[in-house]
Amino acid sequence: MALPAERLKSLIEAALFVAGRPLSVSELKAGVLADYPVTGRYVQLLLAELKKDYGERGVELKEVASGWRFQARQEYAEELSRLWSERAPRYSRAVMETLTLIAYRQPITRAEIEAIRGVAVSSQIVNTLKERGWVRSIGHKEVVGRPELLATTREFLDYFNLQSLEQLPELDPELQSPLSGMLGEGSGGQSVPS
């Protein structure tokens, strides 16, 4: 059964609001749109129209790695943060440096991170990033000791409003040289999280 475009667009809008997580085009087609003969391209068109509809509102339709979601506009973050009495967790410089190295040099081992940072990386730092869902183990490097290879996840991309690693900002020139030095010894370039 076919539905008018406006009704389909409203159905997609409602699904994205109630899902509580990003939804991909294929999830939309297999879920709320399963009874309607729509193509992925048509769903993309409806999403583009919805995004335009929300162009001047306090919320926006955003595409991230896992799919599409509604979110508050960044310009209102400070005021909206007052809605929650608890503060967002503050991460130490060591945690953020480790996350940065994983994001820009993945897959990477803890030893490689330590070589770049010049200090030991505690298990707690890696566990914090894994518990947050930003980092995961993707295997082991084929060297003595078979160290764990770390890479970012789709949750990492979603949290930082990225669709892919190519959208990471340019690195600070101070970080550029230590990372470049690792290219010969490293375990490879960036890979796309799954």
VEXTOR-291857 format. One record per residue: residue in one letter; x, z, y of N, C-alpha, C, O, CB in turn. Coordinates in steps of 0.05 Angstrom, whole numbers. Each point is the difference from the previous one (the first is absolute). Last residue first. Glycine has a CB too. Layout:
N
PT  residu    n.c1    n.c3    n.c2   ca.c1   ca.c3   ca.c2    c.c1    c.c3    c.c2    o.c1    o.c3    o.c2   cb.c1   cb.c3   cb.c2
PT       A       X       Z       Y       X       Z       Y       X       Z       Y       X       Z       Y       X       Z       Y
...
***
This chain:
194
PT  residu    n.c1    n.c3    n.c2   ca.c1   ca.c3   ca.c2    c.c1    c.c3    c.c2    o.c1    o.c3    o.c2   cb.c1   cb.c3   cb.c2
PT       S     667     256     -13     -24      -8     -15     -20      22      -1     -22      -3     -11      49     -27     -17
PT       P      58      -7      98     -11      21     -17     -25     -10     -15     -13     -19       9      30      53      24
PT       V      68     -95      -4     -27       6       9     -12      22     -18       1      -3     -24      -8     -44      42
PT       S     113      35       9     -20     -10     -19     -27       8      10      -3      20      14      35     -19     -54
PT       Q      76     -13      81     -27      11       0     -17     -13     -21       2     -24      -5       2      33      54
PT       G      97     -15     -71     -14       0      25     -27      12      -2      -6      14     -20      31     -54      33
PT       G      61      70     -76     -16     -23       6     -14       2      27       3      20      13     -10     -26     -62
PT       S      69      70      11     -14      -9     -24     -18     -24       5     -15      -9     -18      16      56       1
PT       G      96     -17      69     -28       7      -4     -13     -12     -25      13     -16     -14     -17      21      63
PT       E      94     -19      -8      -1      20     -21     -29       5      -8      -5      10     -22      46      10      39
PT       G     -20     -82      53      17      -7     -22      -3      18     -24       1      -9     -23      31     -10      55
PT       L     -78      38      49     -10     -25     -12      16      -8     -24     -11     -10     -20      -5      -4      65
PT       M      30      91      17     -11       4     -27      -7     -26     -13      -5       0     -24     -12      45      38
PT       G      46     -41      77      22       7     -18      -8       4     -28      16      -4     -19       5      26      57
PT       S     -85     -36      29      14     -25      -6      23       5     -19       6     -16     -18     -19      -3      62
PT       L     -34      93     -10     -16     -15     -20      14     -25      -8      -1      -8     -24     -41      28      43
PT       P      81      32      49       1      14     -26     -15     -15     -22       8      -1     -23      -3      44      47
PT       S      -9     -80      64      26      -3     -12       2      16     -26      10     -11     -20       9       4      64
PT       Q    -101      10       9       5     -26     -10      27      -1     -16       1     -11     -22     -27      -9      60
PT       L     -10      94      15      -5       1     -29       7     -27     -13       4      -1     -25     -40      34      33
PT       E      45     -22      86      17      20     -13      -4       1     -30      19       6     -14     -21      20      56
PT       P     -53     -83      13      27     -11      -5      19      21     -13      18      -8     -15     -25     -23      54
PT       D     -99      34     -56      18       8      21      28     -10      -6       9       3     -23     -38      39      33
PT       L     -52     -96     -54      16      25      -2      16       5      25       9     -18      13      -7      12     -63
PT       E     -99     -47      44      29      -4       0      14      27      -2      -8      19      12       4     -62      14
PT       P     -94      45     -64      13      -7      25      30      -5      -4      12       8     -21     -46      20      45
PT       L     -41     -51     -99      16      23       9      14      -7      26       9     -23       3      -2      40     -51
PT       Q     -60     -78      -7     -10      10      26      14      25       9      -6      11      22     -38     -31     -33
PT       E      60     -23     -73      10     -18      21      -9       9      27      11      -7      21     -11     -31     -53
PT       L     -31      78     -50      25      11      10      12     -17      23      16      10      16      -7      10     -61
PT       S    -115     -21      32      23      -6     -17      25      12      13      -1       9      23     -21     -51     -41
PT       Q     -64      58      53     -10     -16     -22      23      -5     -20      -5      -3     -24     -30     -18      54
PT       L      18     108      41      15     -24      -6     -13     -15     -23     -11      12     -18      53      10      34
PT       N     -57      70      30     -15     -24       9      16     -26      -3       0     -17      18     -23      46      14
PT       F      45      63     -64      14     -10      24     -12     -26      10      12     -14      16      30      37     -32
PT       Y     -78      18     -62       3      22      19      12      -9      26      -8       9      22      13      23     -60
PT       D     -11     -94     -35     -26       7      12       2      21      22     -11      -2      21     -11     -10     -65
PT       L      99     -10      -6      -7     -22      18     -27       6      14      -2      -4      24      27     -28     -53
PT       F       2      94     -36      19       0      22      -8     -21      21      -2       5      24      40      12     -55
PT       E     -84     -18     -50      -9      23      17      18       3      24      -9       6      22      -9      17     -62
PT       R      42     -85     -27     -21     -10      17     -11      22      19      -7      -6      23      -5     -28     -59
PT       T     111      51       4     -25      -6     -13     -20     -14      19       6      -2      24       1      41     -55
PT       T     110     -28      19     -24       9      14     -25     -10     -16       2     -17     -18      22      17      63
PT       A      71      23     -94     -12     -20      17     -25      11      13     -11      20      -9      30     -57     -20
PT       L      76      64     -38     -22       8      16     -10     -24      18      17     -15       9       0      63      -9
PT       L      42     -24     -98      -3     -18      23     -26       7      15     -21       2     -13      47     -39     -12
PT       E      44      98     -42     -27      -9       6       1     -19      25      13       6      19     -32      37     -38
PT       P     106     -32     -48     -16      14      21     -26     -14       6      -3     -24      -4      46      39      23
PT       R      32     -17     -97     -26     -13       4     -17      14      22     -22      11      -6      23     -26     -42
PT       G      92      30       8     -19      21       8     -28     -11       5     -19      16       2      57       8      18
PT       V      37     -95     -14       4      26     -14     -18      21      12      -3       2      24      51     -14     -33
PT       V     -87     -82      22      27      10       4       2      26     -14     -20      11     -11      25     -34      56
PT       E     -86     -40     -22      16      -4     -24      30       6       6      17     -18      -1     -50     -16     -16
PT       K     -60      75      63      21     -19       4      18       0     -25       6      20     -11      -7     -12      62
PT       H    -106      16     -51      26      11       1      21     -21       4      -2     -22     -11     -13      60     -18
PT       G     -96     -27      57      17      -6     -23      27      15       4       2      19      16     -24     -64     -23
PT       I     -49      49      70      -7     -26     -11      18      -7     -23       1     -23     -10     -17       8      54
PT       S     -26     104      17      22      -9     -16      -9     -27     -12     -22      -2     -11      38      49       1
PT       R     -55     -12     106      -3       3     -29      25     -10     -14      16     -15      12     -66      10      -8
PT       V       0      36     100      23      -9     -15      -6       3     -30     -14      19      -8      46      -7      46
PT       W     -96      13      28      14     -21      15      23     -12     -16       8     -23       6     -20      47      36
PT       G     -51      53     -60      -9     -27     -10      14     -23      14      -8     -23      -3     -35      43      -8
PT       R      51      80      15     -15     -12      22     -10     -28      -9     -18     -11      13      46      36      21
PT       E      29      22     -91     -26      15       1     -18     -13      22     -24      -1      -3      47      43     -13
PT       K      66     -74       8     -17      -9     -23     -27      13       1     -20     -13      -5      62       7     -22
PT       L      21      31      92      -8     -27       5     -17     -11     -23     -19     -16       4      61       9      22
PT       T      -6      94     -35     -19      -1      23     -10     -28       4     -24      -4       4      48      43      17
PT       N      45     -28     -84     -26      10     -10     -22       0      22     -23      -7      -5      47      35     -29
PT       V      65     -48      57     -11     -22     -15     -27       8     -11     -19     -17       1      65       1     -13
PT       I       0      82      57      -6     -21      19     -13     -23     -15     -21     -11       9      60      24      20
PT       Q      -8      60     -79     -24       6      14      -8     -22      20     -23      -6       4      35      55      -8
PT       S      70     -50     -46     -23      -9     -16     -26       5      15     -19     -16      -3      44      25     -39
PT       S      63     -23     101     -11      19     -19     -24     -12     -15     -13     -19       9      27      56      21
PT       V      75     -81      14     -29      -2       3     -12      18     -21       4      -5     -24      -1     -43      41
PT       A      98      48      37     -16       0     -25     -29      -3       7     -10      11      20      45      17     -43
PT       V      37     -71      90      -8      26      -9     -17      -2     -25     -11     -21      -6      12      39      53
PT       G      30     -94       3      23      17       1      -5      29      -8      17      17       3       0     -47      32
PT       R     -72     -58     -27      -5      23      17      25      19       3       3      13      20     -52     -15     -33
PT       I      53     -74     -46      -6      -9      28      -3      23      19      12       0      22     -34     -40     -41
PT       A      36      59     -73      23     -14      11      -4     -10      28      18       2      17      -6     -16     -63
PT       E     -85      53      -1      20      20       8      25     -13      12      12      11      19     -29      19     -56
PT       I     -49     -86       1     -10      13      25      20      20      10       6       2      24     -54      -9     -39
PT       E      66     -32     -67       4     -20      22     -10      11      26      13      -4      21     -17     -33     -54
PT       A     -10      89     -44      28      -1       6       6     -19      23      17       5      17      -6       7     -65
PT       R     -99      -8      13       7      24      16      29       0       8       7       7      23     -43      19     -46
PT       T      -5    -122       4       3      25     -15       6      23      20       7      -4      23      10     -21     -64
PT       I     -76     -72      52      25      15       7       1      25     -16     -21      12      -7      21     -31      54
PT       P     -55     -86     -31       2      26     -13      27      13       5      21     -14       2     -53      -2     -37
PT       Q       5      -6     113     -11       3     -27       6     -24     -17       1     -23      10     -36      52       8
PT       R      56      -1      79      20      -8     -20     -10       1     -29      16       0     -18      19      16      49
PT       Y     -87       8      51      16     -23       8      20     -10     -21       8     -23       1     -12      39      44
PT       A     -55      60     -60     -17     -22      10      17     -25       6      -8     -22      -7     -24      55      26
PT       I      75      48     -44     -14     -11     -22     -16     -25       9       0     -20     -14      -3      66      -8
PT       L      47       2      88      19     -14     -17     -14     -12     -24       7     -22      -8      29      54      23
PT       T     -88      21      42       9     -24      14      19     -16     -17      -3     -25      -3      -3      48      47
PT       L     -21      62     -74     -22     -20      -2       8     -26      13      -6     -22     -11     -27      60      12
PT       T      93      33       8      -1      -9     -28     -22     -21      -4       4     -21     -13      13      66      -2
PT       E     -10      -4      99      23     -18      -5       0     -11     -28       5     -23      -5      21      50      38
PT       M     -92      37     -11      -5     -25      13      23     -20      -3      -4     -24      -3     -24      48      36
PT       V      38      64     -68     -22     -14     -14      -4     -27      12      -3     -20     -14     -19      64       3
PT       A      83      12      55      10      -9     -26     -20     -15     -16       6     -21     -12      24      60      12
PT       R     -55       2      81      16     -24       6      10     -11     -27       1     -25      -4      12      42      50
PT       S    -101      39     -55      27       4      11      14     -27       4      -9     -21     -10      11      66     -13
PT       Y    -110     -31      29      21      -5     -19      27       3      13       4      -7      23     -34     -24     -48
PT       R     -76      69      38      24      -9      14      22      -4     -21       5      18     -15     -18       5      59
PT       P    -100     -23     -53      26      10      -7      22     -13      16       0     -24       5     -17      33     -51
PT       A     -79       5      89      12     -19     -20      28      11      -7      13      12      17     -39     -52       1
PT       R     -46     111      15      18     -21      10       9     -18     -22       2       9     -23      13      22      59
PT       E    -110      27     -25      26       0     -12      17     -23      11     -11     -22       5      -7      44     -47
PT       S     -71     -13      71      15      24       8      28       1     -12      18      10      12     -62      14      -8
PT       W     -19    -111      24      10      15     -23      17      23       9      18      -3      16     -19     -38     -44
PT       L     -38     -18      90     -22       4     -18       8      17     -25     -16      13     -13      -4     -56      28
PT       R      80       9      55     -12      26       6     -24       6     -18      -9      23      -1      24     -29      48
PT       S      32     -79     -47      14      21     -16     -12      28       5       4      18     -16      38     -46      18
PT       L     -70     -50      48     -13       4     -26      13      21     -17     -13      13     -17      -1     -61      19
PT       E      53      22      82     -26      14       4     -14       6     -26     -12      21      -4       8     -44      48
PT       E      85     -26     -49       5      27      11     -27      15       4      -2      23      -9      43     -40      32
PT       A     -44     -75     -52      11      19     -20       3      28      10      -7      19     -13      31     -57      -7
PT       Y     -56     -51      59     -16      24       1      11      22     -19     -13      21      -3     -26     -49      14
PT       E      78     -61      -2      -1      11      27     -16      26       2       3      14      20       2     -61      -3
PT       Q       0      -7     -98      24      17       5      -1      13      27      10      23       3      16     -52     -33
PT       R    -117       2     -21      22     -14      14      22      21       6      -6      23       7     -27     -57      13
PT       A     -30      46    -106       0       5      29      23     -15      13      21      -3     -12     -43      48       6
PT       Q     -19     -84     -84      16      23       9      -3       2      30      -7     -19      14      40      13     -52
PT       F     -67     -51     -60      -6       7      27      17      24       7       3      18     -17     -51     -37      15
PT       R      75     -58     -73     -12      26       6      -7       2      29      11     -14      17      15      34     -55
PT       W      13     -91     -50     -11       3      27     -12      28       3     -11      11     -20       2     -61      23
PT       G      91      26     -73     -24     -14       7      -8       5      28      16       3      18     -30       0     -65
PT       S      96      27       4     -20       4     -22     -26     -15       6     -17      -2     -17      37      46       7
PT       A      55     -44      73       9     -10     -25     -22       1     -22      -1     -19     -16      47      33      29
PT       V     -86     -18      83      25      13      -8       7     -10     -28     -15     -18     -11       5      59      39
PT       E     -59     -65      62       9      -7     -27      27      13      -5      18      -2      16     -43     -42     -14
PT       K     -63      72      65      29      -5      -3       6      -8     -29     -10      12     -19      20      21      55
PT       L     -90     -14      45       2      -8     -28      29     -10      -3       9     -18      15     -58       5     -19
PT       E      13      90      77       8     -28      -5       0      -6     -30       4      18     -16      23     -18      58
PT       V     -70      74      40      11      -5     -26       6     -30      -3     -11     -16      14     -15      56     -34
PT       G      -9     -11     100      19      22      -5      12      -2     -28      21      13      -5     -46      15      36
PT       R      -8    -119      20     -11      26      -7      22      21      -6      24      -7       0     -64     -17     -18
PT       E      40     -76      38      -1      17      24     -10      27      -6     -10      14      18       4     -55       9
PT       G      16     -28     -97      23      -3      18       1      19      24      22       7       9     -24     -54     -23
PT       Y     -59      29     -67      10      26       7      23      -1      20      14      20       4     -29      -4     -49
PT       D     -26     -96      12     -22      16       9       9      28      10     -12      11      18     -18     -35     -50
PT       K      92     -34     -11      -5      -8      28     -23      17      12       1       7      23      15     -54     -35
PT       K       3      59     -78      23      10      15      -4      -7      30       5      17      18      25     -23     -58
PT       L     -92     -29     -21      -4      29       3      23      12      18      -6      17      17     -17     -14     -62
PT       E      30     -93      20     -21       3      19      -5      30       6      -4       8      23     -17     -51     -39
PT       A      83      22     -51      11      -8      26     -22       3      22       6       9      22      26     -41     -45
PT       L     -58      46     -66      17      22       9      12      -6      28       2      18      17       8      -7     -65
PT       L     -60     -78       6     -18      21       8      16      24      10      -7      13      20     -27     -28     -53
PT       L      83     -56      -4     -12      -9      25     -19      22      11       1       6      24       2     -54     -39
PT       Q      35      62     -70      21       2      21     -12      -8      28       6      13      20      30     -23     -55
PT       V     -91      -3     -39       2      29       5      21       4      22      -4      17      17      -9      -6     -65
PT       Y       5     -98      16     -23       7      16       0      30       8      -6       8      22     -20     -45     -45
PT       R      93       5     -36       4     -11      27     -23       7      19       4       6      24      22     -44     -44
PT       G     -32      60     -71      19      17      13       5      -9      29       3      16      18      19      -6     -62
PT       T    -116     -37       2      28      -5      -6      18      21      14      -9      12      20       0     -62     -27
PT       V     -98      57     -29      18      -3      23      28      -4     -10       8      10     -21     -37      20      50
PT       P     -75     -13     -65      19     -21      -4      18      -5      25      -6     -18      16     -26      -4     -49
PT       Y     -16     116      -5      -3     -21      20      21     -21      -4      24       7      -5     -44      25      37
PT       D      10      55     -78     -25     -15      -5      -3     -24      18     -21     -14      -1       1      57     -13
PT       A      96      18      21       0     -12     -27     -25     -17      -5       1     -19     -15      26      58      -1
PT       L       8      16      94      -8     -28       3      -3     -14     -27      -3     -24      -1      26      23      45
PT       V       6      94     -34     -26      -2      15      -9     -29       2     -24      -5       5      37      45      20
PT       G      66     -31     -86     -17      23       4     -26      -7      14     -19     -10     -12      60      38      14
PT       A      29     -91     -19      -7      10     -26     -19      24       2     -14       7     -19      58     -22       1
PT       K     -11     -26      98     -14     -20     -16     -10      11     -27     -22      -6      -8      50     -30      30
PT       L      26      91      33     -26      -4      13     -17     -20     -17     -23       5      -5      44       4      50
PT       E      67       5     -72     -16      24      -5     -28      -3      12     -20       8     -12      62      20      10
PT       S      21     -95      20      -8      -2     -28     -17      24      -8     -19      -2     -15      60     -24       5
PT       V      -3      24      96     -20     -20      -2     -11      -2     -28     -24      -2      -5      45     -24      43
PT       S      19     120     -12      10     -27       0     -24     -20      -2     -22       8      -6      66       6     -15
PT       L     -39      90      62     -11     -17     -21      11     -28       4       0     -11      22     -42      39     -25
PT       P      69      82      34      -1     -29       5     -11     -15     -24       4       8     -23      35      -3      53
PT       R     -75      94     -16      27     -12      -5      -2     -30       7     -22     -11       2      32      46     -39
PT       G     -86      20      43      19      22       3      29     -10      -6      18      17      -1     -54      15     -11
PT       A     -61     -73      11      20      -1     -22      20      23       2       8      11     -21     -13     -60      19
PT       V     -68      24      65      -5      21     -19      21       2     -22       2      20     -14     -50     -27      23
PT       F      52     -59      64      -4      26      12      -3      22     -21      10      22       3     -32     -44      35
PT       L      28     -69     -64      26       9      10      -3      28      13      19      16      -1      -6     -64       9
PT       A     -91       6     -40      18       6     -23      26      11      11      11      19     -11     -32     -55     -17
PT       A     -41       4      91      -9      25     -12      19       9     -23       7      23      -2     -55     -34      15
PT       E      64     -73      27       5      21      19      -8      27     -12      16      19       2     -25     -51      36
PT       I     -13     -44     -87      29       4       0       7      24      18      16      17      -7      -8     -66      -3
PT       L     -96      21      13       5      13     -26      30       6      -3       8      21      -9     -47     -46     -11
PT       S      10     -24      95      -8      29       2       5      15     -26       8      23       1     -43     -37      32
PT       K      51     -79     -32      20      13      18      -7      30       3      18      17      -1     -11     -60      26
PT       L     -68     -11     -71      25       3     -16      21      15      16      14      18     -10     -24     -60     -15
PT       R     -68      19      70      -6      21     -20      25       5     -17       6      23      -6     -55     -36       6
PT       E      53     -57      62      -1      26      14      -5      23     -19      11      21       3     -28     -45      38
PT       A      15     -66     -75      27       9       7       0      27      14      16      17      -7      -3     -64      12
PT       P     -93      23     -73      10     -10      25      27      13       7       6      22      -8     -54     -29      24
PT       L      24      -3    -118      -9      17      22      10     -13      26      21     -14      -1     -20      56     -28
PT       A     -23     -74     -81      15      -2      25     -12      18      21     -24       3       2      37     -50     -13
PT       M     -11      47    -103     -17       0      24      18       0      25      19      15       1     -56       9     -26
***
